[in-house]
């Protein structure tokens, strides 16, 4: 019975695209916060977190959720600057590729 609980929980989650994006971004936030709290990790860790970030950004764009997540993604990018193994650079590049146009639109307002 206990093993069925996560499936029930997850099946309701899968019907809400914003919650899925929320979970993906939250995972990346946890990775960045962990590094900022405990210090430099290894390259594999940073590649994994940046891969999840890229998947999240793609999902956000594909589902037209940019407005809901642009500020948090920007904060993630800013807080990752200076972290080792080129992680901050990867995060900035991914943000620019997927949501950089949002900053340009904001500047025009």
Buried (B, 14 or more C-beta within 10 A) or exposed (E): EEEEEEEEEEEEEEEEBEEBBBEBBEBBBEBBEEBEEEEEBEEEBBBBBBEBBBEBBBBBBEEEBBEBBBEBBBEBBEBBEEBBBEBBEBBBBBBEEBBBEBEEEEEEE
